[in-house]
Amino acid sequence: MKLETERGTISISPDVFTNITGAAATNCYGVKGMAVRSKTDGLVHLLRRESMAKGVKVFFNEDETVSIELHIIVDNGVNLTAVSRSIMSEVRYIVQKVTGITVKSVDVCIDSMVIG
């Protein structure tokens, strides 16, 4: 994504958005980590910190906003609605604060729950 300012152009890599988003989401209460569905066996796997960007999809919209889709794994016994709302709010706030780009939407997909 490119931003035009009075001093020049700022180019922000998609990796920046995925790293910021992954960190913001995993810091929320009840989130065990980011998830990815394996193409070989179809199972959902918990991602390590260094590869959590695979659980985030960022879409750049024509109106210079971003839309974010997260795939997460949550702890057992948490209120899924409350956790999802918390993640949406936190991700939107952090991404807008750090990058200055408006977040149009944050979609949270709960792929699995860790029991125990």
All heavy atoms as an XYZ file, in Angstrom:
876
protein
N       0.851     -1.165      0.000
C       0.000      0.000      0.000
C       0.896      1.228      0.000
O       1.878      1.281      0.734
C      -0.915     -0.012      1.209
C      -1.658      1.280      1.383
S      -3.166      1.171      2.341
C      -4.262      0.475      1.167
N       0.538      2.209     -0.787
C       1.312      3.442     -0.866
C       0.496      4.618     -0.357
O      -0.677      4.748     -0.675
C       1.756      3.711     -2.295
C       2.781      2.719     -2.784
C       3.315      3.102     -4.126
C       4.362      2.067     -4.538
N       5.034      2.441     -5.753
N       1.144      5.443      0.438
C       0.523      6.651      0.964
C       1.270      7.865      0.430
O       2.502      7.915      0.489
C       0.603      6.678      2.492
C      -0.104      5.581      3.247
C       0.252      5.665      4.724
C      -1.596      5.733      3.082
N       0.527      8.811     -0.066
C       1.132     10.057     -0.540
C       1.063     11.093      0.572
O      -0.005     11.352      1.117
C       0.393     10.575     -1.779
C       0.491      9.684     -2.989
C       1.884      9.604     -3.572
O       2.652     10.579     -3.443
O       2.212      8.546     -4.143
N       2.206     11.680      0.922
C       2.265     12.748      1.914
C       2.892     13.977      1.269
O       3.376     13.914      0.137
C       3.099     12.332      3.152
O       4.456     12.181      2.759
C       2.588     11.041      3.761
N       2.896     15.070      2.013
C       3.496     16.293      1.476
C       5.007     16.171      1.320
O       5.627     16.899      0.562
C       3.139     17.512      2.351
C       3.623     17.429      3.780
C       2.683     16.701      4.710
O       1.580     16.309      4.302
O       3.070     16.519      5.872
N       5.613     15.208      1.997
C       7.064     15.015      1.930
C       7.488     13.889      0.998
O       8.664     13.666      0.800
C       7.613     14.744      3.320
C       7.471     15.926      4.223
C       8.162     15.684      5.510
N       8.049     16.865      6.339
C       8.832     17.129      7.347
N       9.806     16.286      7.654
N       8.673     18.210      8.051
N       6.530     13.135      0.477
C       6.863     12.039     -0.419
C       5.898     10.878     -0.290
O       4.801     11.009      0.237
N       6.334      9.720     -0.741
C       5.508      8.521     -0.752
C       6.003      7.533      0.299
O       7.198      7.309      0.438
C       5.574      7.846     -2.138
O       5.163      8.776     -3.127
C       4.681      6.630     -2.199
N       5.055      6.941      1.010
C       5.366      5.904      1.986
C       4.783      4.605      1.454
O       3.598      4.535      1.124
C       4.753      6.215      3.367
C       5.299      7.526      3.903
C       5.010      5.068      4.329
C       4.568      8.014      5.144
N       5.607      3.583      1.361
C       5.158      2.279      0.891
C       5.190      1.300      2.060
O       6.227      1.121      2.694
C       6.080      1.801     -0.236
O       5.636      0.574     -0.736
N       4.041      0.678      2.347
C       3.928     -0.270      3.458
C       3.702     -1.656      2.893
O       2.745     -1.903      2.160
C       2.780      0.113      4.414
C       2.977      1.535      4.947
C       2.697     -0.874      5.563
C       1.819      2.046      5.765
N       4.578     -2.584      3.251
C       4.517     -3.959      2.784
C       3.349     -4.705      3.421
O       3.003     -4.448      4.583
C       5.828     -4.656      3.147
O       5.723     -6.039      3.013
N       2.760     -5.656      2.715
C       1.701     -6.479      3.321
C       2.190     -7.242      4.560
O       1.417     -7.515      5.473
C       1.320     -7.452      2.204
C       1.724     -6.762      0.950
C       2.920     -5.939      1.293
N       3.481     -7.582      4.603
C       4.046     -8.276      5.763
C       3.923     -7.443      7.033
O       3.773     -7.991      8.119
C       5.512     -8.628      5.528
C       5.682     -9.671      4.445
O       4.711    -10.407      4.171
O       6.788     -9.757      3.874
N       4.002     -6.140      6.899
C       3.858     -5.256      8.058
C       2.465     -5.425      8.656
O       2.306     -5.576      9.866
C       4.111     -3.785      7.671
C       3.768     -2.839      8.804
C       5.559     -3.595      7.244
N       1.458     -5.430      7.799
C       0.081     -5.586      8.265
C      -0.129     -6.946      8.921
O      -0.770     -7.041      9.963
C      -0.911     -5.400      7.111
C      -1.042     -3.980      6.659
C      -0.353     -3.521      5.560
C      -1.855     -3.097      7.345
C      -0.478     -2.211      5.139
C      -1.984     -1.783      6.949
C      -1.289     -1.339      5.839
N       0.401     -8.008      8.315
C       0.193     -9.336      8.880
C       0.902     -9.490     10.223
O       0.350    -10.086     11.146
C       0.649    -10.445      7.911
O       2.025    -10.260      7.583
C      -0.192    -10.461      6.665
N       2.100     -8.947     10.355
C       2.818     -9.050     11.625
C       2.141     -8.249     12.734
O       1.999     -8.729     13.860
C       4.271     -8.593     11.461
C       5.091     -9.583     10.674
O       4.817    -10.769     10.660
N       6.113     -9.088      9.984
N       1.712     -7.041     12.426
C       1.026     -6.203     13.414
C      -0.289     -6.866     13.827
O      -0.617     -6.947     15.011
C       0.758     -4.788     12.849
C       2.074     -4.044     12.648
C      -0.170     -4.002     13.773
C       1.930     -2.762     11.856
N      -1.029     -7.353     12.845
C      -2.318     -7.981     13.109
C      -2.167     -9.248     13.939
O      -2.896     -9.455     14.913
C      -3.024     -8.310     11.779
O      -3.203     -7.100     11.050
C      -4.358     -8.965     12.018
N      -1.218    -10.093     13.577
C      -0.988    -11.327     14.324
C      -0.605    -11.068     15.763
O      -1.114    -11.719     16.687
N       0.270    -10.091     15.979
C       0.693     -9.751     17.341
C      -0.469     -9.190     18.154
O      -0.653     -9.549     19.320
C       1.844     -8.753     17.292
N      -1.271     -8.322     17.550
C      -2.405     -7.724     18.261
C      -3.440     -8.788     18.623
O      -3.973     -8.791     19.731
C      -3.048     -6.630     17.415
N      -3.711     -9.704     17.713
C      -4.722    -10.737     17.958
C      -4.275    -11.718     19.034
O      -5.057    -12.092     19.905
C      -5.035    -11.482     16.667
N      -3.019    -12.141     18.996
C      -2.555    -13.137     19.962
C      -2.385    -12.562     21.358
O      -2.288    -13.316     22.323
C      -1.238    -13.795     19.508
O      -0.269    -12.784     19.240
C      -1.453    -14.658     18.283
N      -2.378    -11.253     21.489
C      -2.303    -10.627     22.811
C      -3.661    -10.520     23.495
O      -3.738    -10.158     24.659
C      -1.662     -9.235     22.718
C      -0.167     -9.316     22.514
O       0.466    -10.293     22.875
N       0.390     -8.284     21.911
N      -4.727    -10.828     22.778
C      -6.071    -10.759     23.346
C      -6.343    -11.974     24.231
O      -5.869    -13.082     23.954
C      -7.124    -10.690     22.235
S      -7.103     -9.147     21.332
N      -7.135    -11.755     25.276
C      -7.485    -12.816     26.208
C      -8.251    -13.932     25.499
O      -9.146    -13.677     24.704
C      -8.359    -12.263     27.346
C      -8.864    -13.328     28.269
C      -8.037    -13.872     29.240
C     -10.153    -13.833     28.140
C      -8.491    -14.877     30.083
C     -10.624    -14.825     28.970
C      -9.787    -15.347     29.941
O     -10.231    -16.342     30.762
N      -7.875    -15.165     25.786
C      -8.578    -16.315     25.249
C      -8.040    -16.834     23.938
O      -8.445    -17.894     23.478
N      -7.111    -16.104     23.312
C      -6.555    -16.537     22.032
C      -5.319    -17.388     22.298
O      -4.364    -16.936     22.924
C      -6.195    -15.333     21.137
C      -5.555    -15.807     19.844
C      -7.425    -14.498     20.852
N      -5.352    -18.614     21.820
C      -4.209    -19.515     21.970
C      -3.149    -19.215     20.922
O      -1.966    -19.311     21.183
C      -4.690    -20.960     21.853
C      -3.689    -21.959     22.254
C      -3.472    -21.899     23.748
C      -2.586    -23.041     24.203
N      -2.219    -22.902     25.593
N      -3.579    -18.853     19.724
C      -2.638    -18.526     18.651
C      -3.334    -18.450     17.309
O      -4.552    -18.608     17.209
N      -2.538    -18.232     16.291
C      -3.051    -18.156     14.927
C      -3.130    -19.572     14.366
O      -2.398    -20.465     14.780
C      -2.134    -17.304     14.054
C      -1.911    -15.902     14.587
S      -3.425    -14.971     14.879
C      -4.000    -14.750     13.221
N      -4.028    -19.766     13.414
C      -4.267    -21.097     12.861
C      -4.089    -21.113     11.350
O      -4.270    -20.098     10.684
C      -5.683    -21.550     13.200
N      -3.735    -22.288     10.857
C      -3.688    -22.511      9.412
C      -4.197    -23.929      9.151
O      -3.932    -24.841      9.923
C      -2.267    -22.302      8.835
C      -1.293    -23.341      9.357
C      -2.287    -22.297      7.321
N      -4.966    -24.071      8.100
C      -5.490    -25.391      7.729
C      -4.519    -26.010      6.730
O      -4.220    -25.438      5.693
C      -6.876    -25.260      7.117
C      -7.542    -26.606      6.844
C      -8.988    -26.468      6.444
N      -9.799    -25.797      7.431
C     -10.365    -26.382      8.490
N     -10.164    -27.656      8.692
N     -11.105    -25.697      9.322
N      -4.060    -27.205      7.045
C      -3.112    -27.920      6.196
C      -3.786    -28.359      4.899
O      -4.900    -28.884      4.921
C      -2.572    -29.142      6.945
O      -1.786    -29.924      6.087
N      -3.113    -28.167      3.795
C      -3.661    -28.572      2.505
C      -3.560    -30.082      2.301
O      -4.328    -30.662      1.558
C      -2.944    -27.838      1.383
C      -3.165    -26.338      1.429
C      -2.827    -25.700      0.114
C      -2.914    -24.201      0.161
N      -4.205    -23.666      0.441
N      -2.612    -30.722      3.000
C      -2.415    -32.160      2.812
C      -3.428    -32.997      3.596
O      -4.035    -33.911      3.051
C      -0.993    -32.589      3.215
O      -0.749    -32.196      4.561
C       0.032    -31.959      2.303
N      -3.619    -32.690      4.885
C      -4.513    -33.513      5.692
C      -5.802    -32.810      6.106
O      -6.687    -33.418      6.686
C      -3.801    -34.048      6.934
C      -3.216    -32.960      7.810
O      -3.559    -31.773      7.614
O      -2.413    -33.296      8.697
N      -5.918    -31.497      5.830
C      -7.132    -30.753      6.140
C      -7.304    -30.381      7.598
O      -8.320    -29.833      7.982
N      -6.306    -30.698      8.436
C      -6.388    -30.387      9.860
C      -5.919    -28.961     10.139
O      -5.120    -28.390      9.399
C      -5.529    -31.375     10.659
C      -5.938    -32.845     10.557
C      -4.936    -33.716     11.294
C      -7.337    -33.062     11.091
N      -6.408    -28.406     11.247
C      -6.023    -27.062     11.665
C      -4.809    -27.174     12.578
O      -4.788    -27.999     13.494
C      -7.184    -26.364     12.406
C      -6.746    -25.025     12.955
C      -8.367    -26.200     11.475
N      -3.791    -26.359     12.303
C      -2.553    -26.396     13.083
C      -2.300    -25.051     13.747
O      -2.541    -23.998     13.145
C      -1.365    -26.750     12.183
C      -1.487    -28.098     11.556
N      -1.192    -29.258     12.222
C      -1.892    -28.471     10.320
C      -1.398    -30.289     11.423
N      -1.832    -29.831     10.265
N      -1.800    -25.100     14.981
C      -1.412    -23.902     15.715
C      -0.071    -23.429     15.191
O       0.868    -24.211     15.076
C      -1.314    -24.223     17.216
C      -0.930    -23.089     18.150
C      -2.010    -22.011     18.153
C      -0.734    -23.622     19.564
N       0.021    -22.144     14.864
C       1.257    -21.592     14.312
C       2.163    -21.053     15.406
O       1.687    -20.509     16.399
C       0.929    -20.464     13.326
C       0.157    -20.880     12.084
C      -0.301    -19.649     11.317
C       1.017    -21.754     11.191
N       3.458    -21.171     15.199
C       4.429    -20.569     16.108
C       4.477    -19.078     15.863
O       4.015    -18.579     14.846
C       5.804    -21.178     15.866
C       5.884    -22.638     16.231
C       7.339    -23.088     16.180
N       7.439    -24.462     16.599
C       7.753    -25.458     15.787
N       8.010    -25.215     14.529
N       7.825    -26.683     16.248
N       5.086    -18.362     16.798
C       5.178    -16.899     16.703
C       5.813    -16.433     15.397
O       5.369    -15.455     14.801
C       6.021    -16.353     17.863
C       5.227    -16.164     19.105
C       5.016    -14.675     19.289
N       4.442    -14.385     20.568
C       3.296    -13.775     20.722
N       2.594    -13.406     19.691
N       2.839    -13.505     21.914
N       6.858    -17.125     14.940
C       7.576    -16.670     13.744
C       6.802    -16.890     12.446
O       7.117    -16.282     11.431
C       8.962    -17.315     13.650
C       8.962    -18.821     13.614
C       9.021    -19.467     14.984
O       8.983    -18.765     16.006
O       9.074    -20.707     15.034
N       5.777    -17.733     12.469
C       5.020    -17.979     11.246
C       3.535    -17.659     11.396
O       2.724    -18.133     10.622
C       5.199    -19.437     10.811
O       4.721    -20.314     11.797
N       3.182    -16.839     12.389
C       1.768    -16.557     12.618
C       1.134    -15.721     11.515
O      -0.076    -15.656     11.414
C       1.562    -15.911     13.973
C       1.992    -14.503     14.110
S       1.527    -13.921     15.731
C       2.949    -12.982     16.139
N       1.940    -15.133     10.651
C       1.390    -14.341      9.553
C       0.584    -15.203      8.583
O      -0.258    -14.683      7.851
C       2.511    -13.622      8.813
N       0.798    -16.510      8.586
C       0.038    -17.400      7.706
C      -1.432    -17.453      8.096
O      -2.278    -17.808      7.294
C       0.627    -18.809      7.742
C       1.984    -18.911      7.116
C       2.508    -20.325      7.203
C       3.921    -20.412      6.680
N       4.476    -21.760      6.875
N      -1.752    -17.095      9.332
C      -3.131    -17.097      9.790
C      -3.848    -15.778      9.546
O      -4.968    -15.585      9.991
N      -3.191    -14.866      8.830
C      -3.750    -13.539      8.571
C      -3.802    -13.305      7.063
O      -2.834    -13.561      6.350
C      -2.878    -12.434      9.214
C      -3.446    -11.059      8.919
C      -2.728    -12.656     10.693
N      -4.933    -12.804      6.592
C      -5.055    -12.391      5.196
C      -5.418    -10.919      5.179
O      -6.339    -10.498      5.869
C      -6.129    -13.208      4.480
C      -5.786    -14.670      4.344
C      -6.895    -15.424      3.663
C      -6.580    -16.909      3.660
N      -7.700    -17.701      3.173
N      -4.677    -10.147      4.405
C      -4.924     -8.712      4.298
C      -5.333     -8.400      2.868
O      -4.675     -8.819      1.914
C      -3.658     -7.899      4.684
C      -3.909     -6.417      4.531
C      -3.223     -8.226      6.102
N      -6.430     -7.668      2.731
C      -6.926     -7.273      1.421
C      -6.883     -5.749      1.320
O      -7.401     -5.059      2.198
C      -8.369     -7.760      1.223
C      -8.524     -9.243      1.436
C      -8.971     -9.737      2.645
C      -8.202    -10.137      0.424
C      -9.114    -11.099      2.850
C      -8.337    -11.507      0.625
C      -8.785    -11.982      1.839
N      -6.255     -5.237      0.260
C      -6.172     -3.798      0.048
C      -7.347     -3.376     -0.829
O      -7.514     -3.876     -1.931
C      -4.843     -3.427     -0.609
C      -3.660     -3.775      0.248
C      -2.875     -4.869     -0.033
C      -3.345     -2.997      1.355
C      -1.797     -5.197      0.763
C      -2.265     -3.316      2.168
C      -1.487     -4.419      1.865
N      -8.153     -2.463     -0.308
C      -9.342     -1.996     -1.016
C      -9.008     -0.791     -1.881
O      -8.026     -0.085     -1.642
C     -10.435     -1.640     -0.003
C     -10.776     -2.811      0.896
O     -10.938     -3.931      0.429
N     -10.850     -2.565      2.190
N      -9.853     -0.542     -2.872
C      -9.618      0.567     -3.799
C      -9.758      1.931     -3.137
O      -9.210      2.915     -3.623
C     -10.566      0.461     -4.990
C     -10.247     -0.719     -5.888
C     -11.166     -0.795     -7.088
O     -11.903      0.176     -7.348
O     -11.132     -1.838     -7.760
N     -10.488      2.015     -2.021
C     -10.670      3.292     -1.332
C      -9.571      3.557     -0.295
O      -9.761      4.327      0.634
C     -12.055      3.350     -0.681
C     -12.278      2.228      0.316
O     -11.432      1.325      0.416
O     -13.323      2.255      0.997
N      -8.401      2.905     -0.487
C      -7.220      3.084      0.369
C      -7.470      2.670      1.824
O      -6.960      3.283      2.749
C      -6.675      4.502      0.270
C      -6.170      4.840     -1.121
C      -5.442      6.164     -1.171
O      -5.244      6.799     -0.121
O      -5.061      6.552     -2.283
N      -8.269      1.625      2.004
C      -8.478      1.015      3.310
C      -8.021     -0.440      3.217
O      -7.734     -0.932      2.116
C      -9.955      1.065      3.732
O     -10.734      0.318      2.773
C     -10.465      2.494      3.814
N      -7.958     -1.102      4.348
C      -7.618     -2.525      4.344
C      -8.728     -3.321      5.013
O      -9.417     -2.819      5.904
C      -6.275     -2.823      5.051
C      -5.117     -2.222      4.303
C      -6.286     -2.394      6.486
N      -8.888     -4.544      4.574
C      -9.781     -5.503      5.209
C      -8.913     -6.664      5.664
O      -8.020     -7.096      4.945
C     -10.845     -5.991      4.230
O     -11.665     -4.920      3.833
N      -9.181     -7.161      6.864
C      -8.335     -8.179      7.464
C      -9.170     -9.398      7.817
O     -10.272     -9.272      8.353
C      -7.641     -7.624      8.729
C      -6.766     -6.437      8.352
C      -6.835     -8.700      9.434
C      -6.239     -5.654      9.532
N      -8.632    -10.577      7.538
C      -9.265    -11.843      7.910
C      -8.281    -12.619      8.776
O      -7.128    -12.812      8.390
C      -9.604    -12.647      6.659
C     -10.281    -13.958      6.944
C     -10.611    -14.704      5.664
O     -11.284    -14.117      4.786
O     -10.178    -15.864      5.549
N      -8.732    -13.027      9.963
C      -7.886    -13.748     10.916
C      -8.407    -15.164     11.122
O      -9.616    -15.361     11.221
C      -7.913    -13.051     12.281
C      -7.395    -11.640     12.341
C      -7.895    -10.966     13.599
C      -5.903    -11.655     12.339
N      -7.505    -16.096     11.229
C      -7.855    -17.478     11.571
C      -7.156    -17.787     12.885
O      -5.931    -17.744     12.962
C      -7.414    -18.434     10.461
C      -8.190    -18.248      9.212
N      -9.327    -18.978      8.934
C      -8.036    -17.382      8.185
C      -9.824    -18.579      7.776
N      -9.064    -17.605      7.305
N      -7.956    -18.082     13.920
C      -7.397    -18.242     15.260
C      -7.825    -19.542     15.921
O      -8.774    -20.183     15.496
C      -7.793    -17.068     16.178
C      -9.305    -17.024     16.364
C      -7.270    -15.748     15.655
C      -9.758    -16.129     17.492
N      -7.074    -19.867     16.973
C      -7.414    -20.974     17.861
C      -7.606    -20.363     19.234
O      -6.791    -19.553     19.677
C      -6.299    -22.033     17.883
C      -6.142    -22.662     16.492
C      -6.589    -23.104     18.926
C      -4.995    -23.633     16.370
N      -8.703    -20.724     19.910
C      -9.016    -20.138     21.214
C      -8.917    -21.188     22.314
O      -8.924    -22.392     22.054
C     -10.421    -19.489     21.232
C     -10.511    -18.335     20.257
C     -11.498    -20.516     20.949
N      -8.834    -20.709     23.548
C      -8.837    -21.582     24.720
C     -10.245    -22.101     24.969
O     -11.235    -21.449     24.631
C      -8.370    -20.813     25.964
C      -6.894    -20.503     25.933
O      -6.119    -21.355     25.459
O      -6.502    -19.415     26.395
N     -10.337    -23.259     25.602
C     -11.619    -23.848     25.965
C     -12.297    -22.995     27.048
O     -11.653    -22.480     27.947
C     -11.402    -25.263     26.495
C     -12.693    -25.964     26.810
O     -13.696    -25.753     26.139
N     -12.683    -26.786     27.831
N     -13.612    -22.842     26.937
C     -14.387    -22.174     27.971
C     -14.520    -20.668     27.833
O     -15.147    -20.036     28.672
N     -13.951    -20.080     26.799
C     -14.084    -18.629     26.635
C     -15.362    -18.325     25.862
O     -15.853    -19.148     25.088
C     -12.864    -18.001     25.908
C     -11.603    -18.181     26.714
C     -12.689    -18.558     24.517
N     -15.880    -17.138     26.080
C     -17.053    -16.673     25.345
C     -16.585    -16.283     23.944
O     -15.860    -15.298     23.774
C     -17.673    -15.484     26.075
C     -18.939    -14.995     25.411
O     -19.065    -14.996     24.188
N     -19.870    -14.553     26.235
N     -16.982    -17.033     22.933
C     -16.489    -16.823     21.574
C     -16.875    -15.458     21.018
O     -16.072    -14.817     20.335
C     -16.992    -17.939     20.662
C     -16.573    -19.359     21.055
C     -17.148    -20.365     20.084
C     -15.074    -19.478     21.152
N     -18.061    -15.000     21.323
C     -18.502    -13.686     20.849
C     -17.667    -12.578     21.473
O     -17.222    -11.663     20.778
C     -19.987    -13.470     21.165
O     -20.742    -14.542     20.601
C     -20.476    -12.160     20.598
N     -17.440    -12.673     22.776
C     -16.655    -11.644     23.468
C     -15.215    -11.630     22.980
O     -14.632    -10.557     22.760
C     -16.700    -11.870     24.975
N     -14.630    -12.797     22.786
C     -13.247    -12.874     22.290
C     -13.160    -12.297     20.883
O     -12.249    -11.521     20.572
C     -12.726    -14.333     22.323
C     -11.412    -14.469     21.573
C     -12.560    -14.797     23.757
N     -14.106    -12.643     20.038
C     -14.106    -12.129     18.658
C     -14.233    -10.618     18.623
O     -13.511     -9.936     17.883
C     -15.244    -12.762     17.852
O     -15.067    -14.149     17.763
N     -15.134    -10.068     19.420
C     -15.301     -8.603     19.465
C     -14.047     -7.921     19.985
O     -13.651     -6.864     19.493
C     -16.500     -8.236     20.328
C     -17.801     -8.509     19.648
C     -18.967     -8.017     20.470
N     -20.205     -8.358     19.788
C     -21.326     -8.665     20.396
N     -21.387     -8.660     21.721
N     -22.402     -8.970     19.709
N     -13.426     -8.524     20.987
C     -12.188     -7.978     21.542
C     -11.085     -7.954     20.484
O     -10.367     -6.958     20.347
C     -11.748     -8.817     22.749
O     -10.481     -8.433     23.188
N     -10.960     -9.029     19.740
C      -9.944     -9.102     18.687
C     -10.223     -8.064     17.607
O      -9.316     -7.354     17.169
C      -9.910    -10.516     18.071
C      -9.391    -11.514     19.092
C      -9.056    -10.540     16.812
C      -9.594    -12.956     18.687
N     -11.470     -7.966     17.173
C     -11.822     -6.991     16.136
C     -11.457     -5.581     16.557
O     -10.859     -4.817     15.797
C     -13.320     -7.065     15.826
C     -13.744     -8.287     15.107
S     -15.547     -8.283     14.952
C     -15.831     -9.915     14.329
N     -11.807     -5.236     17.781
C     -11.534     -3.904     18.296
C     -10.036     -3.644     18.428
O      -9.534     -2.606     18.002
C     -12.222     -3.741     19.655
O     -11.890     -2.511     20.225
N      -9.328     -4.598     19.010
C      -7.884     -4.437     19.234
C      -7.113     -4.359     17.923
O      -6.249     -3.498     17.757
C      -7.366     -5.609     20.082
C      -5.910     -5.512     20.453
C      -5.620     -4.461     21.510
O      -6.553     -3.881     22.080
O      -4.423     -4.204     21.751
N      -7.415     -5.231     16.989
C      -6.718     -5.238     15.697
C      -6.981     -3.940     14.949
O      -6.057     -3.318     14.427
C      -7.126     -6.470     14.860
C      -6.697     -6.326     13.413
C      -6.535     -7.730     15.466
N      -8.238     -3.516     14.903
C      -8.568     -2.267     14.212
C      -7.801     -1.088     14.821
O      -7.185     -0.301     14.112
C     -10.075     -2.008     14.270
C     -10.465     -0.673     13.635
C     -11.953     -0.496     13.562
N     -12.397     -1.144     12.331
C     -13.353     -2.055     12.256
N     -14.003     -2.423     13.324
N     -13.672     -2.600     11.109
N      -7.799     -1.003     16.151
C      -7.135      0.104     16.835
C      -5.620      0.094     16.592
O      -5.044      1.115     16.221
C      -7.428      0.044     18.338
C      -6.632      1.044     19.136
C      -6.960      2.394     19.113
C      -5.524      0.652     19.882
C      -6.220      3.320     19.826
C      -4.772      1.572     20.592
C      -5.128      2.904     20.564
O      -4.383      3.824     21.257
N      -4.983     -1.058     16.789
C      -3.522     -1.147     16.664
C      -3.070     -0.887     15.229
O      -2.124     -0.131     14.994
C      -3.009     -2.527     17.150
C      -3.266     -2.713     18.635
C      -1.531     -2.713     16.835
C      -2.476     -1.815     19.547
N      -3.723     -1.494     14.252
C      -3.325     -1.314     12.849
C      -3.481      0.143     12.430
O      -2.596      0.717     11.795
C      -4.111     -2.266     11.915
C      -3.883     -1.914     10.449
C      -3.718     -3.709     12.182
N      -4.600      0.767     12.800
C      -4.804      2.176     12.442
C      -3.800      3.074     13.143
O      -3.298      4.035     12.553
C      -6.237      2.605     12.763
C      -7.230      2.026     11.801
C      -8.670      2.440     12.044
O      -9.503      2.141     11.218
N      -9.012      3.099     13.130
N      -3.487      2.769     14.400
C      -2.548      3.587     15.167
C      -1.129      3.496     14.600
O      -0.452      4.500     14.434
C      -2.550      3.139     16.627
C      -1.583      3.892     17.507
C      -1.624      3.355     18.923
C      -0.472      3.922     19.723
N      -0.256      3.199     20.963
N      -0.702      2.282     14.266
C       0.675      2.077     13.813
C       0.884      2.504     12.359
O       1.890      3.131     12.032
C       1.089      0.597     14.008
C       2.442      0.313     13.388
C       1.103      0.255     15.486
N      -0.068      2.187     11.477
C       0.135      2.458     10.053
C      -0.527      3.739      9.559
O      -0.126      4.276      8.536
C      -0.408      1.298      9.196
O      -1.829      1.207      9.360
C       0.266     -0.016      9.561
N      -1.569      4.188     10.243
C      -2.302      5.356      9.770
C      -3.312      5.019      8.685
O      -3.954      5.903      8.123
N      -3.477      3.740      8.377
C      -4.412      3.288      7.349
C      -5.730      2.894      8.014
O      -5.744      2.225      9.040
C      -3.852      2.055      6.593
C      -2.467      2.338      6.027
C      -4.810      1.579      5.516
C      -2.439      3.350      4.928
N      -6.843      3.290      7.417
C      -8.153      2.942      7.953
C      -8.454      1.471      7.698
O      -8.256      0.973      6.594
C      -9.246      3.807      7.296
O      -8.940      5.182      7.537
C     -10.613      3.492      7.859
N      -8.921      0.792      8.732
C      -9.303     -0.616      8.617
C     -10.806     -0.674      8.346
O     -11.601     -0.258      9.183
C      -8.939     -1.400      9.898
C      -9.398     -2.842      9.780
C      -7.445     -1.320     10.168
N     -11.163     -1.171      7.185
C     -12.567     -1.239      6.787
C     -13.302     -2.349      7.531
O     -14.416     -2.154      8.001
C     -12.663     -1.460      5.277
C     -14.044     -1.358      4.714
C     -13.980     -1.429      3.202
C     -15.304     -1.026      2.592
N     -15.213     -0.965      1.125
N     -12.671     -3.523      7.632
C     -13.315     -4.635      8.329
C     -12.276     -5.593      8.884
O     -11.171     -5.706      8.362
C     -14.261     -5.394      7.388
O     -13.522     -6.026      6.363
N     -12.663     -6.257      9.969
C     -11.855     -7.321     10.568
C     -12.767     -8.519     10.739
O     -13.744     -8.465     11.473
C     -11.273     -6.900     11.949
C     -10.478     -8.044     12.555
C     -10.415     -5.654     11.825
N     -12.460     -9.588     10.025
C     -13.247    -10.825     10.118
C     -12.440    -11.837     10.908
O     -11.284    -12.104     10.607
C     -13.543    -11.375      8.727
C     -14.403    -10.435      7.899
O     -15.277     -9.769      8.482
O     -14.179    -10.353      6.676
N     -13.071    -12.410     11.938
C     -12.417    -13.384     12.796
C     -13.030    -14.759     12.528
O     -14.236    -14.935     12.672
C     -12.566    -13.013     14.284
C     -11.931    -14.080     15.170
C     -11.945    -11.653     14.559
N     -12.183    -15.702     12.145
C     -12.615    -17.080     11.920
C     -12.002    -17.943     13.016
O     -10.774    -18.052     13.099
C     -12.146    -17.574     10.556
S     -12.712    -16.564      9.177
N     -12.840    -18.519     13.860
C     -12.357    -19.391     14.917
C     -12.304    -20.802     14.339
O     -13.334    -21.426     14.107
C     -13.259    -19.316     16.160
C     -13.277    -17.874     16.679
C     -12.775    -20.288     17.233
C     -14.262    -17.614     17.779
N     -11.084    -21.276     14.085
C     -10.897    -22.550     13.415
C     -10.849    -23.734     14.370
O     -11.144    -24.859     13.968
C      -9.617    -22.523     12.583
C      -9.728    -21.613     11.379
O     -10.848    -21.199     11.041
O      -8.691    -21.326     10.754
N     -10.463    -23.494     15.627
C     -10.359    -24.594     16.559
C     -10.361    -24.086     17.988
O     -10.215    -22.896     18.237
C      -9.067    -25.375     16.282
O      -8.992    -26.529     17.101
N     -10.520    -25.036     18.920
C     -10.498    -24.711     20.346
C      -9.569    -25.706     21.025
O      -9.652    -26.909     20.777
C     -11.909    -24.814     20.916
C     -12.014    -24.463     22.373
S     -13.718    -24.584     22.956
C     -14.422    -23.113     22.241
N      -8.684    -25.180     21.888
C      -7.758    -26.033     22.625
C      -8.412    -26.438     23.934
O      -8.847    -25.588     24.705
C      -6.426    -25.295     22.893
C      -5.521    -26.133     23.774
C      -5.747    -24.949     21.596
N      -8.487    -27.716     24.150
C      -9.105    -28.233     25.379
C      -8.006    -28.742     26.301
O      -7.197    -29.574     25.914
C     -10.104    -29.358     25.054
C     -11.213    -28.808     24.167
C     -10.653    -29.967     26.325
C     -12.175    -29.824     23.629
N      -8.021    -28.207     27.517
C      -7.041    -28.665     28.504
C      -5.876    -27.789     28.704
O      -5.475    -26.882     28.252
